[in-house]
Amino acid sequence: MTEERLDRIEGQLKRLEGDVHTIEGRLETLESNLQNIEKKLGDVINQIRELSLSIDTYQKADQQVVNLAFGLIVAATATIVIPAVFGK
Protein backbone atom coordinates (compact mmCIF):
# COMPACT_ATOMS: atom_id res chain seq x y z
CA MET A 1 0.00 0.00 0.00
CA THR A 2 1.10 3.46 -0.68
CA GLU A 3 1.58 6.10 1.98
CA GLU A 4 -1.19 8.19 0.43
CA ARG A 5 -3.65 5.30 0.61
CA LEU A 6 -2.74 4.62 4.25
CA ASP A 7 -3.29 8.29 5.10
CA ARG A 8 -6.68 8.19 3.42
CA ILE A 9 -7.66 5.04 5.32
CA GLU A 10 -6.45 6.59 8.56
CA GLY A 11 -8.56 9.69 7.88
CA GLN A 12 -11.61 7.55 7.21
CA LEU A 13 -11.02 5.62 10.44
CA LYS A 14 -10.80 8.87 12.41
CA ARG A 15 -14.06 10.07 10.88
CA LEU A 16 -15.69 6.74 11.68
CA GLU A 17 -14.41 7.00 15.24
CA GLY A 18 -15.96 10.46 15.51
CA ASP A 19 -19.21 9.13 14.09
CA VAL A 20 -19.21 6.29 16.64
CA HIS A 21 -18.71 8.79 19.48
CA THR A 22 -21.54 10.92 18.13
CA ILE A 23 -23.82 7.89 17.90
CA GLU A 24 -22.88 6.84 21.44
CA GLY A 25 -23.78 10.31 22.71
CA ARG A 26 -27.10 10.23 20.92
CA LEU A 27 -27.79 6.75 22.27
CA GLU A 28 -27.16 7.94 25.83
CA THR A 29 -29.56 10.83 25.23
CA LEU A 30 -32.18 8.45 23.86
CA GLU A 31 -31.76 6.15 26.87
CA SER A 32 -32.24 9.10 29.20
CA ASN A 33 -35.31 10.23 27.27
CA LEU A 34 -36.73 6.71 27.39
CA GLN A 35 -36.27 6.56 31.17
CA ASN A 36 -38.08 9.90 31.51
CA ILE A 37 -40.91 8.66 29.29
CA GLU A 38 -41.19 5.43 31.31
CA LYS A 39 -41.41 7.43 34.55
CA LYS A 40 -44.04 9.78 33.13
CA LEU A 41 -46.00 6.83 31.75
CA GLY A 42 -45.95 5.22 35.19
CA ASP A 43 -47.26 8.46 36.68
CA VAL A 44 -50.03 8.63 34.07
CA ILE A 45 -51.00 5.00 34.75
CA ASN A 46 -51.25 5.75 38.47
CA GLN A 47 -53.38 8.83 37.78
CA ILE A 48 -55.67 6.77 35.54
CA ARG A 49 -56.06 4.17 38.29
CA GLU A 50 -56.93 6.88 40.82
CA LEU A 51 -59.39 8.47 38.38
CA SER A 52 -60.96 5.10 37.65
CA LEU A 53 -61.41 4.49 41.37
CA SER A 54 -62.98 7.93 41.78
CA ILE A 55 -65.34 7.35 38.86
CA ASP A 56 -66.32 3.94 40.24
CA THR A 57 -67.05 5.49 43.65
CA TYR A 58 -69.07 8.27 42.01
CA GLN A 59 -71.10 5.79 39.98
CA LYS A 60 -71.91 3.73 43.08
CA ALA A 61 -72.90 6.83 45.04
CA ASP A 62 -75.00 8.05 42.11
CA GLN A 63 -76.81 4.72 41.96
CA GLN A 64 -77.51 4.90 45.69
CA VAL A 65 -78.97 8.40 45.29
CA VAL A 66 -81.20 7.17 42.46
CA ASN A 67 -82.35 4.21 44.58
CA LEU A 68 -83.05 6.52 47.52
CA ALA A 69 -85.04 8.88 45.29
CA PHE A 70 -87.17 6.04 43.95
CA GLY A 71 -87.65 4.75 47.49
CA LEU A 72 -88.85 8.16 48.61
CA ILE A 73 -91.20 8.40 45.63
CA VAL A 74 -92.66 4.98 46.45
CA ALA A 75 -93.02 5.90 50.14
CA ALA A 76 -94.70 9.21 49.29
CA THR A 77 -97.01 7.51 46.81
CA ALA A 78 -97.91 4.84 49.35
CA THR A 79 -98.57 7.53 51.97
CA ILE A 80 -101.06 9.17 49.62
CA VAL A 81 -102.60 6.08 47.99
CA ILE A 82 -103.12 3.84 51.05
CA PRO A 83 -105.31 6.29 52.98
CA ALA A 84 -107.23 7.08 49.79
CA VAL A 85 -107.88 3.40 49.10
CA PHE A 86 -108.85 2.48 52.65
CA GLY A 87 -110.68 5.72 53.23
CA LYS A 88 -108.75 6.83 56.25
Rosetta blueprint (number, residue, H / E / L):
1 M L
2 T L
3 E H
4 E H
5 R H
6 L H
7 D H
8 R H
9 I H
10 E H
11 G H
12 Q H
13 L H
14 K H
15 R H
16 L H
17 E H
18 G H
19 D H
20 V H
21 H H
22 T H
23 I H
24 E H
25 G H
26 R H
27 L H
28 E H
29 T H
30 L H
31 E H
32 S H
33 N H
34 L H
35 Q H
36 N H
37 I H
38 E H
39 K H
40 K H
41 L H
42 G H
43 D H
44 V H
45 I H
46 N H
47 Q H
48 I H
49 R H
50 E H
51 L H
52 S H
53 L H
54 S H
55 I H
56 D H
57 T H
58 Y H
59 Q H
60 K H
61 A H
62 D H
63 Q H
64 Q H
65 V H
66 V H
67 N H
68 L H
69 A H
70 F H
71 G H
72 L H
73 I H
74 V H
75 A H
76 A H
77 T H
78 A H
79 T H
80 I H
81 V H
82 I H
83 P H
84 A H
85 V H
86 F H
87 G L
88 K L
